[in-house]
Amino acid sequence: ESRWPYLFGAIVVPSLIQVVILPFLPESPRYLLLEKHNTSKAEKAFQTFLGKDDVSHEVEEVLAESRVQRNTKLVSILQLLRTRAARWQVITVVVTMGCYQLCGLNAV
């Protein structure tokens, strides 16, 4: 029982390692390109991750995917349940998750 404080204190070591290493890791190229709109840093990050100089194809791919996502129409839950093709899948997932919550498995 006297060693519990050491067990709880052991989490400090990985946390300190992460704090020291994190500033040296590159940011996500997708985040840099789409959120910060910084193409040059995104290209550098792609070069770091992929290990090649020409990353223009990857940059264009991310931009094209972003355009497709912007044009995608979002549907509400009611519209999803009214869609005949998706209705039974949604009901199955809801019932399964409800049973999972009510059976007490989380408590175990």
Buried (B, 14 or more C-beta within 10 A) or exposed (E): EEEEEEEEEEEEEEEEEEEEEEEEEBBEBBEBBBEEEBEEBBBBBBBEEEEEEEBEEBBEEBBEEEEEEEEEEEEEEEEEBEEEEEEEEEEEEEEEEEEEEEEEEEEE
